[in-house]
Amino acid sequence: MRKLTKFYGAISLIIMFTFVSIGYAAVSNVMVIEGTAETTPPPFEGVYICGASVVSTSSSKSDLCDYIQPTNFKTSVDAYSGGDSSITYEITVHNNTDVTYWYMGTNFFLEYEDNDKIGKTNGIFITTKDHQNDSSATFNEYDWVPPQTMRTFYVTYRFGSNARGYDIATLINFQFGLHMDAVQDEFLKILNDKTSDNGYYYLSSVFDDKYEKNGTTEIANIGNDEEIFDRLFGENIMVDVDGVPTPVTIMISRRNVDGNASTGDSYDVSGSPSGCEYTVYITTDSLDGGTATVHAVSYTCRNGVWYQIGELYEGTCTTNKYDSVGNNGFDVMSWDATPKVYQVTNDISYKVGYEQGTNFDQLDTMEELLSSNDQEFYNAVNNNSGKLLKPVCNILYSYVHSNGKWLESDNSANKFNPGYDELKHAFDAIKPYCYIGNGAQEVKIQNANSLTRAELIQLLEAIQHAYEYYQSVN
């Protein structure tokens, strides 16, 4: 699995006792302050533990339940011999960023107290769960924390015969990180930032200048252009490939890829392209060979709001020289989709880049993938509406039949549940294209032809994502 990690270079002010550095959420940057003035450190930027407590014990007693931000959890337990010795904690984390973070597992420093017993035979076995009474590790790498959201999970420690006694002390780190496609969140934030000095207007002006000088419609974090990306994304963008931080090459293209001249934006240069989308191309491959594996994702704009269309597609590009100095890049116009099946919802998928199959299975350029209407795909969505659109609509809304009409209102039984607002935001984006009949007993797409397949895909994936989160936390 590939995950994107961005090293911001910012220093977190953490006033605490520490002696160990662990994983993504390293306990680090200790600052000693002398004097009597009181100070309140700024909120941590990232995912951090904001609450922890004991919720149940069995043949055990809690002596210490504490946390060290960002996500390090410190415990001491009296684990009694005989019977099932265990303790369960409730932990709440806050994602104080504008991107989605995913749970990546635990990490720990073996030399700390009783950490060497974790995962050993008859030692300490740790299970992370969505709900307190779950019997298995249901809070796992498929779970995430949306931007600016809190999420609670449960952790059960079980103490085997070799981990019984008084003051069994552990310090572990609950790791959260960014998936490779988290760059999507970062770039979308830039496109919709119309006020800062490193937002949309800065980005579009860079493209305008490049096009006016030499007619190019691409930029990359290569050579002299790297400073552009440092300003947009921060320095030293890395991708975590199987645990190894790896440099990433990013190219951005500004051109019309959805075939619609009324979406996107236009260059501020006479005779230049219009209806342009921004497409981000990402690779961790060396650019010294003839080809590279490149992931690509596009964004367009309607009514002043930028949004993603399609999804993060995998493909290949031929490599070439990017600048006159001889730095290597890749040719985005040569991008060709890798044959692959993409899962949109739990019950709907589609093929890309296949030599055999329907015309839609064979689409393999960004222009083809983002501009096509696919009636078969729309039919599949409606045939499976009872598994996503209908249950989500009924979670969000209540319907009462009165005077021959169905009156709609927010579902008061659910509207204060965690995840409700996120789910409603996702569903309301597709709602104008839906037919909702008979008190939401029928919920289907009726205006699909006004959407490309790529636009509909993104709307459905947002609903599926929010629905899974809603189900996990309720």
Sequence and secondary structure as in RCSB ss.txt:
>XXXX:A:sequence
MRKLTKFYGAISLIIMFTFVSIGYAAVSNVMVIEGTAETTPPPFEGVYICGASVVSTSSSKSDLCDYIQPTNFKT
SVDAYSGGDSSITYEITVHNNTDVTYWYMGTNFFLEYEDNDKIGKTNGIFITTKDHQNDSSATFNEYDWVPPQTM
RTFYVTYRFGSNARGYDIATLINFQFGLHMDAVQDEFLKILNDKTSDNGYYYLSSVFDDKYEKNGTTEIANIGND
EEIFDRLFGENIMVDVDGVPTPVTIMISRRNVDGNASTGDSYDVSGSPSGCEYTVYITTDSLDGGTATVHAVSYT
CRNGVWYQIGELYEGTCTTNKYDSVGNNGFDVMSWDATPKVYQVTNDISYKVGYEQGTNFDQLDTMEELLSSNDQ
EFYNAVNNNSGKLLKPVCNILYSYVHSNGKWLESDNSANKFNPGYDELKHAFDAIKPYCYIGNGAQEVKIQNANS
LTRAELIQLLEAIQHAYEYYQSVN
>XXXX:A:secstr
 EEEEE       B S      STT    B    SS        SSEEEEEEEEEEEESEEEEEEEEETTTEEEE
EEEE SSS EEEEEEEEEEE SSS EEEEEEEE TTSTTGGGBTSTTSEEEEEESSTT SS  SSTT EE TTEE
EEEEEEEEE GGG EEEEEEEEEEEEE  GGGHHHHHHHHHT  SSTTSHHHHHHHHHHHHHHH   EEESSGGG
HHHHHHHH S EEEEETTEEEE EEEEEEE  SS TTSSB  SSTT   SBEEEEEEE S SSSSEEEEEEEEEE
EETTEEEEEEEEEEEEEEEEE STT  EEE GGG EE  EEEESSSS EEEES SSS TTTT  SHHHHHH   H
HHHHHHHHTGGGTHHHHHHHHEEEEEETTEEEEEE TTTTTSTTHHHHHHHHHHHGGGEEEETTTTEEEES GGG
S HHHHHHHHHHHHHHHHHHHHH 
